[in-house]
Amino acid sequence: MAAAMVESGSCFFALALGVSLLKALFINAYHSTDFEVHRNWLAITHSLPVSRWYYENTSEWTLDYPPLFAWFEFSLSNIAQYFDKNMLVVENLNYASPTTILFQRLSVIFTDVLFIYAARECCSCVRDQKGNRDILSRPSFVLAVLLLWNFGLLIVDHIHFQYNGFLFGFLLLSVAKHMQSRHLQGALLFAILLNLKHIYLYVAPAYGVFLLRSYCFTQDNSDGSIRWRSFSLCRLLALGSIVVTVCALSFGPFVAMGQVPQVLSRLFPFKRGLCHAYWAPNVWALYNILDKSLTTLAPSGLHDRRFGSRVPTLCPALCLPIHHPRLHSLVHRGARGFLRCLLLCALGSFMFGWHVHEKAILIAILPLSLLAVESREDAGIFLVLTTTGHYSLFPLLFTPAELPIKFALMLTFTVFSFAALGRIHSGQGSLLRPFEVVYLSGLVAVAVTCELIFPLSPWQQKLPFLPLLVTSVYTSVGVCYSFLRLYASLLRPRQQVHKSKQL
């Protein structure tokens, strides 16, 4: 057993080192406007007093993350000054000197250490079959690859540019702590995450119900059923104190200055509109294409003048009833049920949320990796959702130099996912249904047409946004299908809960 643990640790270290070296190769690759966003936030937090952070608008990329992330940027800025002080001047818009690029790229790579540690903790929660010498069929090894070498995370953070790895580190580590029944640690990590990036409010309902059920109530499940025995007010107060303390440290200075309304106006900019510039592959993409199609028959299509003003309240109104059955299921399910509920809350909010960015699909893809190595059905859903969701990120990298990179990385990750999950669940039947194979095969045709053929055609000048439209609509079908299949799996009759731990 000791030898197996040493071998497992060595493999994980090799995977982590390998992907870190790969990230370093992307330092001089294309970067998006998000690079300037974070450079500007470095400048704001370093050069201006705290009282001006959420009022500064010299750049159009104003500070719109929660205060704890602003403090994170402030910490980075104190290191950045030793690379190039000019990057910390607010007026130096679109500043991208070689040393600035080096610092910001390295900052993402080094903060990914938290993600690596979180991935390791998640792998420790997965059971490997005793005596299995085939490393490619070990769930822990496959999970390590699916997390550390995730295609979407690589291109979004280390080419396009963001700090998602650092943030997902908190999320996955929190999930791992709950799997290990260390609920206070998991709650603390999630509270920190919410104050770093508020998009994780998507999964907050799952955390709230799960912690109430698993930590604040004691249970008796010795006979396979769950019966409430007693409610612990002390435990509830302990959870509440964690949340209050983290929020106080994050928002405290802005509460004292009376700036909370200004901060919230930055965090929830409803004036941006229902959809991002490029439609995320969700329900609204299908709505939009239907509306555009019907405008050929009627001038107004589906448009209602009152619709635009109602959507900010319509989105949560759609999300809440969809979340309810999942949250109710947590009353009767353990840690695995929590993970599934978290995943569905994330995907449901992606499907019906306001101004959803296509990168948010990763909030569903990464947690699903943990289920995919344990269940054949979840593995099949993972292959559809991951392949579809990852391809939906292709338009983020639109420069010719990155074309072979994104094709090679996605092809490698996808082939490994199919091969490794197929080996883990061998003998249990095909992971994909026939029509799923047909759909994913169509994705190949979409990729070749949009990425290779269309740019060389005369239609490129006439309809430059057609590839974006096709990509968004086609991938939204796969994402919607994956959501419905996951939702159906949650609503099935619950099986008996055994004493043996899951995950």
FIMILUM-914991 format. One record per residue (C-alpha): residue number from 1; residue in three letters; x, z, y. Coordinates in steps of 0.001 Angstrom, whole numbers. Layout:
SITE   num   residu        xx        zz        yy
SITE   NUM      ala         X         Z         Y
...
END
This chain:
SITE   num   residu        xx        zz        yy
SITE     1      met         0         0         0
SITE     2      ala      2863       853      2377
SITE     3      ala      4474     -2512      1662
SITE     4      ala      1172     -4275      2413
SITE     5      met       857     -2420      5714
SITE     6      val      4408     -3391      6702
SITE     7      glu      3736     -7016      5770
SITE     8      ser       472     -6986      7729
SITE     9      gly      2182     -5489     10774
SITE    10      ser      4964     -8071     10625
SITE    11      cys      2467    -10931     10450
SITE    12      phe       526     -9580     13394
SITE    13      phe      3695     -9135     15451
SITE    14      ala      4754    -12708     14657
SITE    15      leu      1345    -14049     15712
SITE    16      ala      1428    -12065     18966
SITE    17      leu      4985    -13117     19783
SITE    18      gly      4256    -16741     18958
SITE    19      val      1206    -16975     21191
SITE    20      ser      3053    -15219     24038
SITE    21      leu      5829    -17822     23851
SITE    22      leu      3215    -20571     23828
SITE    23      lys      1654    -19122     26987
SITE    24      ala      5052    -19238     28690
SITE    25      leu      5168    -23005     28091
SITE    26      phe      2090    -23394     30323
SITE    27      ile      3655    -21809     33409
SITE    28      asn      4053    -25151     35194
SITE    29      ala       824    -26663     33887
SITE    30      tyr     -2211    -27493     36018
SITE    31      his     -3972    -24555     37647
SITE    32      ser     -7432    -24484     39180
SITE    33      thr     -8758    -23031     42421
SITE    34      asp     -8939    -19683     40596
SITE    35      phe     -5174    -19512     41073
SITE    36      glu     -5683    -19505     44846
SITE    37      val     -8581    -17056     44457
SITE    38      his     -6340    -14444     42896
SITE    39      arg     -3423    -15168     45229
SITE    40      asn     -5779    -14571     48145
SITE    41      trp     -6959    -11301     46606
SITE    42      leu     -3339    -10208     46245
SITE    43      ala     -2865    -10909     49957
SITE    44      ile     -6074     -9153     51009
SITE    45      thr     -5414     -5962     49070
SITE    46      his     -1746     -5821     50079
SITE    47      ser     -1938     -6787     53768
SITE    48      leu     -5239     -5308     54917
SITE    49      pro     -6652     -1770     54992
SITE    50      val     -9240      -919     52349
SITE    51      ser    -11978      -964     54998
SITE    52      arg    -11517     -4742     55430
SITE    53      trp    -11204     -5833     51814
SITE    54      tyr    -14854     -6796     51339
SITE    55      tyr    -15266     -8194     54865
SITE    56      glu    -12242    -10506     54972
SITE    57      asn    -13320    -14171     54930
SITE    58      thr    -10366    -16202     56213
SITE    59      ser    -10457    -18001     52869
SITE    60      glu    -13647    -19238     51274
SITE    61      trp    -12524    -17360     48130
SITE    62      thr    -13586    -13920     49277
SITE    63      leu    -13158    -10788     47165
SITE    64      asp    -16209    -10634     44872
SITE    65      tyr    -15135     -8483     41914
SITE    66      pro    -15841     -4726     41646
SITE    67      pro    -13481     -2324     43440
SITE    68      leu    -11503     -1359     40339
SITE    69      phe    -10347     -4964     40014
SITE    70      ala     -9397     -4908     43687
SITE    71      trp     -7214     -1889     42935
SITE    72      phe     -5753     -3840     40020
SITE    73      glu     -4861     -6679     42407
SITE    74      phe     -3389     -4131     44811
SITE    75      ser     -1140     -2825     42033
SITE    76      leu        10     -6346     41191
SITE    77      ser       695     -7080     44866
SITE    78      asn      3249     -4281     44996
SITE    79      ile      5234     -6149     42359
SITE    80      ala      4506     -9577     43830
SITE    81      gln      6312     -8710     47064
SITE    82      tyr      9612     -8802     45169
SITE    83      phe      8946    -12399     44100
SITE    84      asp      7721    -13982     47343
SITE    85      lys      6328    -12010     50298
SITE    86      asn      4724    -15134     51738
SITE    87      met      2136    -15169     48963
SITE    88      leu       832    -11899     50410
SITE    89      val        37    -13363     53843
SITE    90      val     -3721    -13808     54172
SITE    91      glu     -3369    -16853     56420
SITE    92      asn     -1191    -18739     53886
SITE    93      leu     -4110    -20564     52293
SITE    94      asn     -3417    -22584     49126
SITE    95      tyr       103    -21171     48971
SITE    96      ala      1754    -21978     45644
SITE    97      ser      5529    -21701     45794
SITE    98      pro      7432    -21848     42466
SITE    99      thr      8020    -18089     42553
SITE   100      thr      4348    -17456     43317
SITE   101      ile      3340    -19544     40319
SITE   102      leu      5896    -17753     38154
SITE   103      phe      4665    -14318     39185
SITE   104      gln       983    -15034     38712
SITE   105      arg      1492    -16711     35343
SITE   106      leu      3690    -13856     34128
SITE   107      ser      1166    -11296     35363
SITE   108      val     -1469    -12810     33057
SITE   109      ile       925    -12928     30098
SITE   110      phe      2082     -9332     30521
SITE   111      thr     -1388     -7875     31065
SITE   112      asp     -2416     -9584     27829
SITE   113      val      -532     -6804     26059
SITE   114      leu     -3781     -4849     26250
SITE   115      phe     -5630     -7693     24531
SITE   116      ile     -2984     -7824     21799
SITE   117      tyr     -3336     -4092     21195
SITE   118      ala     -7137     -4397     21135
SITE   119      ala     -6940     -7238     18630
SITE   120      arg     -4733     -5081     16434
SITE   121      glu     -7269     -2248     16554
SITE   122      cys    -10091     -4643     15647
SITE   123      cys     -8092     -5954     12686
SITE   124      ser     -7611     -2399     11448
SITE   125      cys    -11418     -2081     11254
SITE   126      val    -11671     -4992      8806
SITE   127      arg    -11275     -4427      5087
SITE   128      asp     -8915     -6569      3024
SITE   129      gln     -9446     -6938      -693
SITE   130      lys     -6924     -4871     -2627
SITE   131      gly     -4239     -6882     -4385
SITE   132      asn     -4980    -10057     -2425
SITE   133      arg     -1637    -11831     -2006
SITE   134      asp     -3093    -14902      -273
SITE   135      ile     -2595    -14173      3412
SITE   136      leu     -4902    -17002      4522
SITE   137      ser     -7808    -15365      2731
SITE   138      arg     -7232    -11902      4180
SITE   139      pro     -9953    -11104      6756
SITE   140      ser     -7559     -9045      8900
SITE   141      phe     -5033    -11883      9195
SITE   142      val     -7691    -14510      9889
SITE   143      leu     -9277    -12266     12516
SITE   144      ala     -5892    -11798     14183
SITE   145      val     -5501    -15570     14500
SITE   146      leu     -9071    -16091     15696
SITE   147      leu     -8550    -13532     18465
SITE   148      leu     -4922    -13990     19521
SITE   149      trp     -4916    -17791     19293
SITE   150      asn     -8444    -18348     20579
SITE   151      phe     -8474    -21811     22135
SITE   152      gly    -10892    -20980     24936
SITE   153      leu     -8968    -17919     26062
SITE   154      leu     -5678    -19828     26056
SITE   155      ile     -6831    -22652     28309
SITE   156      val     -9021    -20546     30603
SITE   157      asp     -6371    -17910     31311
SITE   158      his     -3039    -19651     30928
SITE   159      ile     -3815    -23146     32219
SITE   160      his     -6987    -22946     34297
SITE   161      phe     -5954    -19400     35349
SITE   162      gln     -7788    -16093     35119
SITE   163      tyr     -7324    -12574     33700
SITE   164      asn     -9907    -12697     30913
SITE   165      gly     -7465    -11539     28250
SITE   166      phe     -6858     -8319     30137
SITE   167      leu    -10607     -7777     30491
SITE   168      phe    -11451     -8703     26904
SITE   169      gly     -8811     -6190     25877
SITE   170      phe    -11020     -3424     27258
SITE   171      leu    -14114     -4874     25579
SITE   172      leu    -12600     -5324     22117
SITE   173      leu    -10793     -2001     22259
SITE   174      ser    -14055      -329     23188
SITE   175      val    -15795     -2009     20238
SITE   176      ala    -12996      -903     17905
SITE   177      lys    -13268      2702     19084
SITE   178      his    -16990      2700     18350
SITE   179      met    -16300      1258     14898
SITE   180      gln    -13937      4206     14386
SITE   181      ser    -16664      6623     15635
SITE   182      arg    -14594      7521     18700
SITE   183      his    -17563      7112     20978
SITE   184      leu    -16276      8882     24081
SITE   185      gln    -13175      6708     24133
SITE   186      gly    -15317      3608     23665
SITE   187      ala    -17623      4676     26498
SITE   188      leu    -14683      5329     28821
SITE   189      leu    -13170      1909     28130
SITE   190      phe    -16479       158     28757
SITE   191      ala    -17074      2086     31990
SITE   192      ile    -13657       928     33201
SITE   193      leu    -14487     -2635     32171
SITE   194      leu    -17754     -2651     34132
SITE   195      asn    -15859     -1584     37236
SITE   196      leu    -13328     -4355     36705
SITE   197      lys    -15804     -7208     36268
SITE   198      his    -19543     -6812     36542
SITE   199      ile    -20377     -9774     34291
SITE   200      tyr    -20111     -7287     31417
SITE   201      leu    -23424     -5853     32568
SITE   202      tyr    -24670     -8479     30105
SITE   203      val    -23840     -6145     27224
SITE   204      ala    -24465     -2788     28940
SITE   205      pro    -27940     -2361     27362
SITE   206      ala    -26412     -2530     23884
SITE   207      tyr    -23916       172     24813
SITE   208      gly    -26571      2415     26349
SITE   209      val    -28909      2361     23371
SITE   210      phe    -26123      2577     20786
SITE   211      leu    -24469      5586     22431
SITE   212      leu    -27808      7351     22762
SITE   213      arg    -28539      6724     19087
SITE   214      ser    -25092      7346     17591
SITE   215      tyr    -23600      9998     19849
SITE   216      cys    -26368     11913     21587
SITE   217      phe    -28489     12291     18448
SITE   218      thr    -27285     13762     15180
SITE   219      gln    -28608     12027     12098
SITE   220      asp    -29132     12472      8398
SITE   221      asn    -28726      9279      6382
SITE   222      ser    -27747     10783      3046
SITE   223      asp    -30633      9112      1242
SITE   224      gly    -30105      5692      2832
SITE   225      ser    -32577      6195      5661
SITE   226      ile    -31946      7485      9150
SITE   227      arg    -33823     10509     10461
SITE   228      trp    -33322     12050     13872
SITE   229      arg    -32379     15713     13602
SITE   230      ser    -31484     16959     17065
SITE   231      phe    -30648     15756     20538
SITE   232      ser    -27452     17004     22197
SITE   233      leu    -27763     17447     25951
SITE   234      cys    -24067     18338     26138
SITE   235      arg    -23114     15001     24633
SITE   236      leu    -25374     13155     27054
SITE   237      leu    -23768     15016     29955
SITE   238      ala    -20319     14161     28600
SITE   239      leu    -21206     10471     28568
SITE   240      gly    -22720     10717     32029
SITE   241      ser    -19632     12434     33406
SITE   242      ile    -17431      9611     32119
SITE   243      val    -19531      6974     33863
SITE   244      val    -19810      8960     37093
SITE   245      thr    -16079      9713     37201
SITE   246      val    -15030      6092     36689
SITE   247      cys    -17544      4827     39268
SITE   248      ala    -16460      7504     41730
SITE   249      leu    -12821      6482     41437
SITE   250      ser    -13755      2829     41838
SITE   251      phe    -16461      2951     44529
SITE   252      gly    -15608      6301     46141
SITE   253      pro    -13712      4981     49186
SITE   254      phe    -16427      2414     49895
SITE   255      val    -19173      5035     49594
SITE   256      ala    -17298      7185     52118
SITE   257      met    -17033      4225     54502
SITE   258      gly    -20697      3267     54061
SITE   259      gln    -19744      -172     52692
SITE   260      val    -21634      -153     49398
SITE   261      pro    -24276     -2685     50598
SITE   262      gln    -21489     -5035     51701
SITE   263      val    -19697     -4676     48362
SITE   264      leu    -22904     -5337     46428
SITE   265      ser    -23652     -8417     48534
SITE   266      arg    -20296     -9818     47418
SITE   267      leu    -20856     -8902     43768
SITE   268      phe    -24322    -10473     43550
SITE   269      pro    -24325    -13628     45723
SITE   270      phe    -27756    -15016     44838
SITE   271      lys    -27429    -17656     47539
SITE   272      arg    -25072    -19607     45268
SITE   273      gly    -27973    -21106     43345
SITE   274      leu    -29243    -21120     39778
SITE   275      cys    -26456    -23201     38222
SITE   276      his    -22714    -23463     38653
SITE   277      ala    -21263    -26725     39961
SITE   278      tyr    -20802    -27787     36337
SITE   279      trp    -23821    -26789     34279
SITE   280      ala    -23058    -24171     31651
SITE   281      pro    -24440    -25192     28232
SITE   282      asn    -27564    -23054     28302
SITE   283      val    -31337    -23275     28768
SITE   284      trp    -30996    -24221     32424
SITE   285      ala    -28901    -27266     31510
SITE   286      leu    -31739    -28490     29307
SITE   287      tyr    -34232    -27684     32062
SITE   288      asn    -32175    -29613     34598
SITE   289      ile    -31847    -32733     32467
SITE   290      leu    -35572    -32662     31729
SITE   291      asp    -36276    -32337     35447
SITE   292      lys    -33909    -35211     36262
SITE   293      ser    -35524    -37363     33603
SITE   294      leu    -39052    -36681     34812
SITE   295      thr    -38125    -37559     38394
SITE   296      thr    -38013    -41165     37198
SITE   297      leu    -41724    -40827     36440
SITE   298      ala    -42808    -38539     39270
SITE   299      pro    -40955    -37842     42536
SITE   300      ser    -41144    -34090     42149
SITE   301      gly    -40305    -33867     38429
SITE   302      leu    -40581    -30230     37367
SITE   303      his    -39650    -29026     40821
SITE   304      asp    -41770    -26413     42506
SITE   305      arg    -40816    -25308     46023
SITE   306      arg    -41474    -21717     45033
SITE   307      phe    -39260    -21968     41946
SITE   308      gly    -35961    -21588     43809
SITE   309      ser    -37044    -18335     45429
SITE   310      arg    -38393    -16936     42168
SITE   311      val    -35425    -17686     39905
SITE   312      pro    -33278    -14651     40906
SITE   313      thr    -36069    -12435     39518
SITE   314      leu    -37074    -14893     36794
SITE   315      cys    -33659    -14771     35072
SITE   316      pro    -33659    -11007     34370
SITE   317      ala    -37378    -11235     33587
SITE   318      leu    -36522    -13686     30810
SITE   319      cys    -33520    -11694     29585
SITE   320      leu    -35238     -8310     29273
SITE   321      pro    -37947     -9232     26730
SITE   322      ile    -35341    -11158     24720
SITE   323      his    -33075     -8081     24695
SITE   324      his    -35866     -5697     23607
SITE   325      pro    -36019     -6509     19866
SITE   326      arg    -32235     -6318     19639
SITE   327      leu    -32099     -2952     21356
SITE   328      his    -34914     -1639     19192
SITE   329      ser    -33002     -2709     16087
SITE   330      leu    -30117      -453     17098
SITE   331      val    -32251      2576     16345
SITE   332      his    -32047      1638     12664
SITE   333      arg    -28608        58     12357
SITE   334      gly    -25032      1286     12437
SITE   335      ala    -21820         2     13971
SITE   336      arg    -22281     -3490     12570
SITE   337      gly    -25724     -3620     14147
SITE   338      phe    -24215     -2544     17450
SITE   339      leu    -21717     -5395     17327
SITE   340      arg    -24450     -7900     16515
SITE   341      cys    -26647     -6550     19306
SITE   342      leu    -23751     -6697     21775
SITE   343      leu    -23141    -10297     20784
SITE   344      leu    -26770    -11284     21210
SITE   345      cys    -27070     -9526     24567
SITE   346      ala    -24049    -11501     25760
SITE   347      leu    -25337    -14799     24400
SITE   348      gly    -28902    -14180     25570
SITE   349      ser    -27726    -13470     29100
SITE   350      phe    -25555    -16588     28951
SITE   351      met    -28627    -18580     27914
SITE   352      phe    -30956    -17360     30661
SITE   353      gly    -28706    -15785     33298
SITE   354      trp    -28283    -16609     36970
SITE   355      his    -25405    -18881     38078
SITE   356      val    -23711    -18606     34685
SITE   357      his    -20208    -20021     34464
SITE   358      glu    -19320    -21955     31319
SITE   359      lys    -16357    -19618     30728
SITE   360      ala    -18808    -16779     29993
SITE   361      ile    -19378    -18260     26523
SITE   362      leu    -16212    -16412     25471
SITE   363      ile    -18062    -13094     25784
SITE   364      ala    -20049    -14196     22735
SITE   365      ile    -17369    -16126     20845
SITE   366      leu    -14740    -13377     20646
SITE   367      pro    -16985    -10574     19267
SITE   368      leu    -18493    -13033     16786
SITE   369      ser    -15014    -13419     15266
SITE   370      leu    -15332     -9904     13806
SITE   371      leu    -18584    -10773     12063
SITE   372      ala    -17377    -14189     10889
SITE   373      val    -14653    -12754      8626
SITE   374      glu    -17163    -10426      6941
SITE   375      ser    -20252    -12570      6428
SITE   376      arg    -20687    -16147      5198
SITE   377      glu    -23787    -16681      7331
SITE   378      asp    -22050    -15371     10452
SITE   379      ala    -19052    -17561      9634
SITE   380      gly    -21267    -20636      9696
SITE   381      ile    -22785    -19636     13028
SITE   382      phe    -19293    -18915     14352
SITE   383      leu    -18093    -22417     13467
SITE   384      val    -21006    -24052     15283
SITE   385      leu    -20902    -21795     18346
SITE   386      thr    -17119    -21785     18680
SITE   387      thr    -16662    -25518     18244
SITE   388      thr    -19496    -26257     20655
SITE   389      gly    -18618    -23565     23177
SITE   390      his    -14932    -24425     23199
SITE   391      tyr    -15612    -28102     23736
SITE   392      ser    -17880    -27199     26659
SITE   393      leu    -14720    -25881     28377
SITE   394      phe    -12964    -29253     28223
SITE   395      pro    -14047    -30322     31749
SITE   396      leu    -12117    -27361     33177
SITE   397      leu     -8927    -29312     32417
SITE   398      phe     -9462    -32776     33811
SITE   399      thr     -5903    -33881     34658
SITE   400      pro     -4283    -36502     32371
SITE   401      ala     -1223    -34335     31638
SITE   402      glu     -3374    -31643     30018
SITE   403      leu     -5425    -34077     27911
SITE   404      pro     -3155    -33999     24824
SITE   405      ile     -2688    -30235     25201
SITE   406      lys     -6377    -29394     25054
SITE   407      phe     -7025    -31828     22208
SITE   408      ala     -4100    -30498     20161
SITE   409      leu     -4925    -26826     20762
SITE   410      met     -8619    -27173     19998
SITE   411      leu     -8027    -29324     16937
SITE   412      thr     -5505    -26829     15567
SITE   413      phe     -7751    -23821     16185
SITE   414      thr    -10848    -25567     14802
SITE   415      val     -9127    -26792     11636
SITE   416      phe     -7740    -23308     11004
SITE   417      ser    -11161    -21722     11578
SITE   418      phe    -12867    -24036      9098
SITE   419      ala    -10111    -23733      6491
SITE   420      ala     -9540    -19970      6725
SITE   421      leu    -13200    -18948      6853
SITE   422      gly    -13957    -21367      4041
SITE   423      arg    -11267    -19688      1932
SITE   424      ile    -12471    -16167      2728
SITE   425      his    -16040    -17040      1736
SITE   426      ser    -15161    -19415     -1107
SITE   427      gly    -17614    -19403     -3987
SITE   428      gln    -20501    -18436     -1714
SITE   429      gly    -21660    -21945      -870
SITE   430      ser    -21029    -24212      2101
SITE   431      leu    -20608    -22532      5477
SITE   432      leu    -22434    -25328      7287
SITE   433      arg    -25824    -26878      6696
SITE   434      pro    -26037    -30705      6496
SITE   435      phe    -27581    -31173      9938
SITE   436      glu    -24934    -28849     11445
SITE   437      val    -22256    -31136     10029
SITE   438      val    -24029    -34111     11590
SITE   439      tyr    -24273    -32370     14952
SITE   440      leu    -20598    -31354     15024
SITE   441      ser    -19608    -34880     13968
SITE   442      gly    -21516    -36129     16998
SITE   443      leu    -19358    -33857     19116
SITE   444      val    -16353    -35932     18087
SITE   445      ala    -18069    -39070     19366
SITE   446      val    -18930    -37309     22645
SITE   447      ala    -15314    -36195     23074
SITE   448      val    -13849    -39651     22444
SITE   449      thr    -16368    -41310     24759
SITE   450      cys    -16145    -38808     27632
SITE   451      glu    -12422    -38061     27509
SITE   452      leu    -10890    -41405     26449
SITE   453      ile    -13272    -44339     26850
SITE   454      phe    -15296    -43475     29956
SITE   455      pro    -12310    -42876     32302
SITE   456      leu    -11137    -46436     31588
SITE   457      ser    -14563    -48026     32094
SITE   458      pro    -16071    -49389     35362
SITE   459      trp    -18729    -46684     35126
SITE   460      gln    -16114    -44131     36203
SITE   461      gln    -16568    -45134     39858
SITE   462      lys    -20343    -45537     39738
SITE   463      leu    -21257    -42418     37759
SITE   464      pro    -18293    -40035     37948
SITE   465      phe    -20316    -37001     36849
SITE   466      leu    -21855    -38626     33769
SITE   467      pro    -19303    -37111     31316
SITE   468      leu    -20044    -33642     32700
SITE   469      leu    -23753    -34229     32236
SITE   470      val    -23378    -35477     28678
SITE   471      thr    -20999    -32656     27746
SITE   472      ser    -23244    -29976     29191
SITE   473      val    -26445    -31252     27609
SITE   474      tyr    -24975    -31965     24178
SITE   475      thr    -23182    -28631     23897
SITE   476      ser    -26205    -26726     25180
SITE   477      val    -28093    -27872     22082
SITE   478      gly    -25461    -26294     19834
SITE   479      val    -25305    -23075     21842
SITE   480      cys    -29105    -22738     21898
SITE   481      tyr    -29235    -23360     18155
SITE   482      ser    -26570    -20726     17491
SITE   483      phe    -28464    -18237     19636
SITE   484      leu    -31714    -18836     17754
SITE   485      arg    -29998    -18524     14381
SITE   486      leu    -28290    -15278     15380
SITE   487      tyr    -31545    -13945     16767
SITE   488      ala    -33360    -14782     13534
SITE   489      ser    -30736    -12902     11534
SITE   490      leu    -31384     -9792     13630
SITE   491      leu    -35146     -9896     13092
SITE   492      arg    -34937    -10074      9307
SITE   493      pro    -36060     -7006      7349
SITE   494      arg    -33353     -4361      7355
SITE   495      gln    -31501     -3776      4116
SITE   496      gln    -30779      -302      2830
SITE   497      val    -27905      1420      4607
SITE   498      his    -25217      2504      2158
SITE   499      lys    -22753      5316      2477
SITE   500      ser    -19858      2910      2556
SITE   501      lys    -18755      1998      6036
SITE   502      gln    -19142     -1514      7302
SITE   503      leu    -16330     -3032      9273
END
